[in-house]
Amino acid sequence: MKNNTEILEQIKHELIVSCQALPDEPLHSSFIMGRMAKAAQLGGAKGIRANSVEDIEEIKNVVPLPIIGIMKTEYAGSDVFITPTMKEVQALVDVGADIIALDATCRIRPDKQTIKECFPIIREKFPNQLFMADCSTYEDGMLAYELGFDLVGTTMCGYTKETEAIELPHFNLIEKLANNLPIPIIAEGGIWTPEDLSRAFQCGAYAAVVGTAITRPKEITERFAASLQDWKNHDLKSL
């Protein structure tokens, strides 16, 4: 079993592929996510981000790559759904996720606590576990570092009320966090092209997560179909 230093070294300056499909999506299946992770590995990915105990178990059986584990669980009365409570953290520890990511925004969690209140308890209970903070703003990232997170990601930028109008990828956020924090910054969110990926690393990212652009064929197809529709609406009329 790799130690934390070895896990972080394995993903340094590398691509992490997010292999996820929710119950209402066509590829929802732990078996399919395992195959997706294998394809990502063969393509050069050095890490996987995965959702749910079942998917992580399957992926661990298929590929030897470090896994950033999350559990997406919705609770009434809270907008926080990425590893929102101690229950999900415990499940991810038990399944052996190498890194556990959780929403580290300032929003109130299902247990009515803030990340500032709950994470010290989590860290005390699991002192040797690597934790990644899914942040939306620079302030989120700075607080996450102060609280003792091991990695800070830009995952939630664009998905909170205060950031919903921001164009992704938010390269300025990546660069500002990388320039001001001594821990790994994980670029995540809106990386659609190899050029986006290269720029994220130029901004100082330690590693980068790409999901939709690689592993969500419905959304990929929609982009091509929308482009075709634009052509039909404009260029075709001029023929």
Beta strands, then each sheet from edge to edge (+ up, - down):
strand 1: 15-19
strand 2: 47-51
strand 3: 67-70
strand 4: 99-103
strand 5: 130-134
strand 6: 151-153
strand 7: 185-188
strand 8: 207-210
sheet 1: 1+ 2+ 3+ 4+ 5+ 6+ 7+ 8+ 1+
end
